[in-house]
Amino acid sequence: MAIKLEEGRVKQAVDSLLEMFASGNLPEKVARTFINARAGYGRPSDKWSLGNKLLMLIAGTEDARGYQQWREAGRQVKKGAKAFYILAPMTRKVIQKVIDPETGEEKQEEKAICTGFKGVPVFRYEDTEGKPLPQADYSPPELPPLYEVARRFGVEVKYLPFAGQAAGAFRPGQKQVILYSHDVDVFFHELAHAVHNTIRPLKGGQHRDQEIVAETVACVLCELYGAKGYLWHGWEYIKHYAGQDPKTALKAIMAVLGEVEEVLSRIFEAAGMTADRKA
């Protein structure tokens, strides 16, 4: 009976959402927020360029350092571990003649210029052993609704400082949801990916239908939980993948609505099971 009641609420929320999308009458958007690195928990990679941070994430880690940096942190690179390479600028100092804006006099000034880049070997945290590193907890003061559902599906949820890429990510192979924002719609979006992956294995990267399913589920959940300020972002996200024309975007949603409803059904079924266990 409880599940049928939820199905009724979900249908009402879906209808309300589609009506808002069709009319363009959306609640005013809220500001986006991202998690900043916490002072006192310094990783060398926090100061890296966006490109090098992406290389680190592609290597499958959130912390990578040089051999000596790991030794200074009390850890040793495991025997046989292979490094991956980030790019560091090569600089040299030159003397330039400049005009003092106040006196108009010519003077010489030393300046460092970039002459190229070199590869620097770094090792993943997972390829080291030794002293535990200090851990910063980036979780929000209050966990989002349905947080336990992720665990119900065996998915770990981690909050980390924003590294310049997407606000969140789902890693099917590691069964992890990584969140770089405390915004509730980001969690709902990645939770939708995780549950969608139980219906059919998701393709790697960002694919049109997968993203539309995840964002539509997130919007429905925002509507159900009263987080209306995120619907504007959701509609823009869907249009980005479906085409900026609202009619085309609505057709794209309707084409995957069956999968959206199945994802929502599984989420609420898992939520009901969690509630039963707590009772």
C-alpha positions in Angstrom: 0.0 0.0 0.0 2.8 2.4 0.9 4.5 1.8 -2.5 1.2 2.5 -4.4 0.9 5.8 -2.5 4.4 6.8 -3.5 3.6 5.9 -7.1 0.6 8.3 -7.0 2.8 11.0 -5.6 5.5 10.4 -8.2 2.9 10.6 -11.1 1.6 13.8 -9.7 5.2 15.2 -9.4 6.0 14.1 -13.0 2.9 15.7 -14.4 3.6 18.9 -12.5 7.2 19.0 -13.7 6.3 18.4 -17.4 3.6 21.2 -17.1 6.3 23.6 -15.7 8.7 22.7 -18.4 6.1 23.1 -21.2 4.9 26.5 -19.9 8.3 27.8 -18.9 6.9 28.8 -15.6 9.8 27.7 -13.4 10.6 28.7 -9.9 13.4 31.2 -9.6 16.8 29.5 -9.7 19.1 29.2 -6.7 22.8 29.9 -6.7 25.1 26.9 -7.4 27.5 26.0 -4.6 30.7 24.0 -4.7 32.9 22.5 -2.0 36.2 24.2 -1.3 39.3 22.5 -0.1 39.6 22.8 3.7 42.5 24.7 5.2 44.9 22.4 7.1 44.4 19.5 4.9 46.8 20.3 2.2 47.4 18.0 -0.8 49.9 19.0 -3.4 47.2 18.4 -6.1 45.0 21.2 -4.6 47.4 23.6 -6.3 47.6 21.8 -9.6 46.2 23.1 -12.8 42.8 21.9 -14.0 44.5 19.8 -16.7 46.7 18.0 -14.2 43.7 17.4 -11.8 41.9 15.8 -14.7 44.9 13.6 -15.4 44.8 12.5 -11.7 41.1 11.7 -11.9 41.6 9.7 -15.1 44.3 7.7 -13.3 41.6 6.7 -10.8 42.7 8.6 -7.7 42.0 11.8 -5.7 45.5 12.1 -4.3 48.7 11.8 -6.3 52.2 13.0 -5.3 55.8 12.6 -6.2 58.0 9.9 -4.7 59.7 12.3 -2.2 56.4 13.9 -1.3 54.9 10.6 -0.3 58.0 9.9 1.8 57.5 13.3 3.6 53.9 12.3 4.3 55.1 9.1 5.9 54.1 6.7 3.1 56.2 4.6 0.7 55.5 3.8 -2.9 54.8 0.1 -3.3 57.4 -2.0 -5.2 56.5 -2.3 -8.8 54.0 0.6 -8.8 54.0 2.6 -12.0 53.9 6.4 -12.1 51.7 8.5 -14.3 52.9 11.9 -15.5 51.6 15.4 -15.0 52.9 18.5 -16.8 55.0 21.1 -15.0 56.1 24.4 -16.6 59.8 25.1 -17.3 60.7 28.7 -16.6 63.8 30.9 -16.9 64.4 34.4 -15.7 64.9 37.3 -18.1 65.7 40.9 -17.7 63.3 43.3 -19.3 63.4 47.1 -19.6 60.2 48.7 -18.3 59.1 52.3 -17.8 58.3 53.4 -14.3 54.7 54.9 -14.6 55.4 57.4 -11.8 58.8 58.8 -12.7 58.8 57.9 -16.4 62.3 56.5 -16.0 63.5 53.4 -17.7 64.5 50.6 -15.4 65.3 46.9 -15.5 63.0 44.2 -14.1 63.5 40.5 -13.6 60.7 38.3 -14.9 60.1 34.5 -15.1 58.8 33.3 -18.5 57.6 29.8 -19.4 59.7 28.1 -22.0 57.8 24.8 -22.2 56.6 21.9 -20.1 58.1 18.7 -18.8 56.6 15.5 -17.5 56.7 14.9 -13.8 56.1 11.4 -12.4 53.6 11.1 -9.6 52.1 8.1 -7.9 48.6 7.3 -6.8 47.7 7.1 -3.1 46.4 3.6 -3.8 49.9 2.6 -4.8 51.4 3.6 -1.5 51.5 2.2 2.0 52.4 3.5 5.4 51.2 6.2 7.8 47.4 7.1 7.4 46.8 10.5 6.0 44.7 13.1 7.8 41.2 13.0 6.4 38.8 16.0 6.1 35.1 15.3 6.2 33.4 17.3 3.5 29.9 15.9 4.1 27.1 18.5 4.5 25.8 19.2 8.0 22.6 17.5 7.0 22.7 14.6 4.6 20.3 14.8 1.6 17.0 12.9 1.4 17.3 9.3 0.2 21.0 9.2 1.2 20.5 5.7 2.6 19.1 4.5 -0.7 22.6 4.7 -2.3 23.9 2.4 0.4 21.0 0.1 -0.1 22.3 -0.4 -3.7 25.8 -0.9 -2.4 27.0 2.5 -3.6 29.5 4.6 -1.6 28.9 8.3 -1.5 31.9 10.6 -1.1 32.0 14.4 -0.8 35.2 16.0 -2.1 36.5 19.6 -2.9 35.6 20.9 -6.3 38.3 20.2 -8.8 37.0 22.2 -11.8 35.0 19.5 -13.5 31.4 18.4 -13.2 29.5 18.9 -9.9 29.3 15.1 -9.4 30.1 11.8 -10.9 29.0 8.1 -10.8 31.7 5.5 -11.1 30.0 2.2 -12.0 33.2 0.1 -11.8 33.9 1.3 -8.3 30.2 1.7 -7.2 30.9 5.2 -6.1 29.1 8.5 -6.2 31.4 11.5 -6.0 29.9 14.8 -5.1 31.7 18.2 -5.4 28.7 20.1 -4.3 26.2 20.0 -1.4 23.3 20.9 -3.7 20.6 18.3 -3.3 19.9 18.0 -7.0 23.5 16.9 -7.7 23.1 14.0 -5.3 19.7 13.1 -6.8 21.2 13.1 -10.3 24.1 10.8 -9.4 21.8 8.5 -7.4 19.6 8.3 -10.5 22.7 7.2 -12.5 23.5 4.5 -9.9 20.0 3.1 -9.9 19.6 3.4 -13.7 22.8 1.2 -13.8 20.9 -1.6 -12.1 18.3 -1.6 -14.9 20.9 -1.7 -17.7 24.7 -1.2 -17.6 25.4 2.5 -18.4 27.8 3.5 -21.1 31.0 5.3 -20.0 31.1 9.1 -20.2 28.1 11.3 -20.7 25.4 10.0 -23.1 22.3 11.9 -24.1 19.6 9.5 -22.9 21.4 8.6 -19.7 21.8 12.3 -18.8 18.2 13.1 -19.6 17.0 10.2 -17.5 19.2 11.2 -14.5 18.3 14.8 -14.6 14.6 14.2 -15.1 14.6 11.9 -12.1 16.5 14.5 -10.1 13.9 17.2 -11.1 11.1 14.9 -10.0 12.8 14.2 -6.7 13.4 17.9 -6.2 9.7 18.5 -6.8 8.7 15.8 -4.3 11.1 17.1 -1.7 10.3 20.8 -2.2 13.7 21.8 -3.6 12.2 23.9 -6.4 15.1 26.3 -6.8 17.0 23.6 -8.7 14.4 23.0 -11.5 15.7 25.9 -13.6 19.1 24.3 -13.6 17.6 20.9 -14.4 15.6 22.2 -17.4 18.7 24.0 -18.8 20.7 20.7 -18.4 18.1 18.7 -20.2 17.9 21.2 -23.0 21.7 21.1 -23.3 21.5 17.4 -24.2 18.2 17.3 -26.0 18.3 20.6 -28.0 17.5 24.1 -26.9 14.0 24.0 -28.4 11.6 23.3 -25.5 9.4 21.1 -27.6 12.3 18.9 -28.7 13.5 18.7 -25.1 10.0 17.6 -23.9 9.9 15.0 -26.6 13.3 13.7 -25.4 11.9 13.4 -21.9 8.8 11.6 -23.1 11.0 9.1 -25.0 12.8 8.0 -21.8 9.9 8.5 -19.4 9.5 4.7 -19.0 13.0 4.4 -17.7 12.6 7.5 -15.5 9.6 5.9 -13.9 11.4 2.6 -13.4 14.4 4.4 -11.7 12.0 6.3 -9.4 10.1 3.1 -8.6 13.3 1.3 -7.6 14.4 4.3 -5.5 11.2 4.4 -3.5 11.1 0.6 -3.2 14.6 0.8 -1.7 13.6 3.7 0.5 10.6 1.7 1.8 12.8 -1.3 2.6 15.2 1.0 4.5 12.3 2.5 6.4 11.1 -1.0 7.3 14.5 -2.0 8.6 14.7 1.1 10.8 11.2 0.4 12.2 
